[in-house]
Amino acid sequence: MVKFMKKFDVIVVGGGPGGYVSAIRLSQLGKKVALVEEKDVGGTCLNRGCIPTKALLHVGEIIKEVRQGERLGIRAEKISVDFQKVQQWIVQIVSRLRSGIEFLLKSYNVELIRGHASLKSDRSLFIFPQKETIEGDSIIIASGSTPSELPFARSDSRRILTSDDIFKFSSLPRDLIILGGGVVGVEMATAFSSLGTSVTIIEIMDQILPGYPKDLVSPVESSLRKMGVQIKVKMRVNLCEYTSGGDRVRIGAEDGTSFESDHILLSVGRKPNTQNLSLESAGVKTDEKGFIKVNNKMETNAGGVFAIGDVVGLPFLAHKAMEEGYYVSEIICGLRDHMPKIIIPSVVYTDPEIATVGLDEEFAVRSGFQPLIGRFPFVASGRSLTLGRTEGFVKIIADGKTRRIIGAQLVGHCASELIGELSLAISSSLTMDDLASVVHPHPTLSESIIEGIRSALDRAIHYKNKNNLKS
């Protein structure tokens, strides 16, 4: 006879951003919820990704500002970094946030079960190491993703690393080779080069940050090179091995070029955490890459089994997983019959930052729009000048017929804090005229958004108008 440990309304597998948000929202709606997590709540984002990376980037930003302070009349003769203290500070931040999530789960009566879950059916899960079974009326799979590796380069957590390992350094690495110039790669390059590590990025495509428009990437690439980062593009690597002494790692490219470093960071994408879930026991289907297939309710082909976050595919963003977790909870509770359209901004936390939302100019044209483009450079912003951060620009795209805002791209200081206003504009179907009438405080970086919009309408005051519209 099968003995069920407990019966729940909903069981959530995975305590990352999507998982814990869905568990809390379900509890708010009166459901009895279990959250199963085999490691730490907060998932990759909190423990090994977003939060520690941004903390390390902040340290690097302070160091960079001090080093460049002479232009402002600030002289710092010598700067040193106590990397162990930096690591301790990061650990404190992560621990505080993790404790806060655990407190919230407890306050909402979410039962946190620490262990590995695998499906026994579409209504039951086996929990290890407890060796117990639990069942629920619905199941949400939010198991996330892990870093991908290469056939000839596997992480050993010593000198060949993934982003899961990078924060285990006890001392600042002397040099670091990053295989892959995507978002994670360039963020890590920004952080460690600012701290004094010699960094080399090797990217197979013809630019770092493949997929981003070149005009957004150029200021970032320029900044990285000024920090001493070597950038090698259109380079295919086929060898990764330890040197004879075992204290260095050698990278070999197909063109015969080779590099050596203390450490190698594999930044070559991510794969879904589906291998050990026994999805076949519930008949849950995946695609050829292992990502779980879902419909417009985030429900799998097995009725009552849902999936959210990285495990369903791109984009791999914590805020995307959170929104899916929030809304799928309301779907399960009958408040919605499908997922709403979500406008998802994306940020690259380099220096300067890149932030995008909606359509870029090229995609807008391919989608049948006649785009109206507004642009404003930060070099023309009074606030940017007072900060000594004039690189980059604001670019806003609207439908040329209706002037409805359909996209925005920013590169510059604090771009991550500015993109929210444009996400709201797109979500609310606002036009350029709507946003142009909003008063912003002076001097601020956010004024650049309005100036960019007004430039598209031939109304800009602090930048030369180019569109010659009659408005």
Secondary structure, 3 states (H helix, E strand, C coil): CCCEEEEEEEEEECCCHHHHHHHHHHHHCCCCEEEEECCCCCHHHHHHCHHHHHHHHHHHHHHHHHHCHHHHCCCCCCCCCCHHHHHHHHHHHHHHHHHHHHHHHHHCCCEEEECEEEECCCCEEEEECCCEEEEEEEEEECCCEEECCECCECCCCCCEEECCCHHHCCCCCCEEEEECCCHHHHHHHHHHHHHCCEEEEECCCCCCCCCCCHHHHHHHHHHHHHCCCEEECCCCEEEEEECCCCCCEEEEECCCCEEEECEEEECCCEEECCCCCCHHHCCCCECCCCCECCCCCCECCCCCEEECHHHHCCCCCHHHHHHHHHHHHHHHCCCCCCCCCCCCCEEECCCCEEEEEECCHHHHHHCCCCEEEEEEEHHHCHHHHHHCCCCCEEEEEEECCCCEEEEEEEEECCHHHHHHHHHHHHHCCCEHHHHHCCCCCCCCCCHHHHHHHHHHCCCCCCCCCCCCCCC
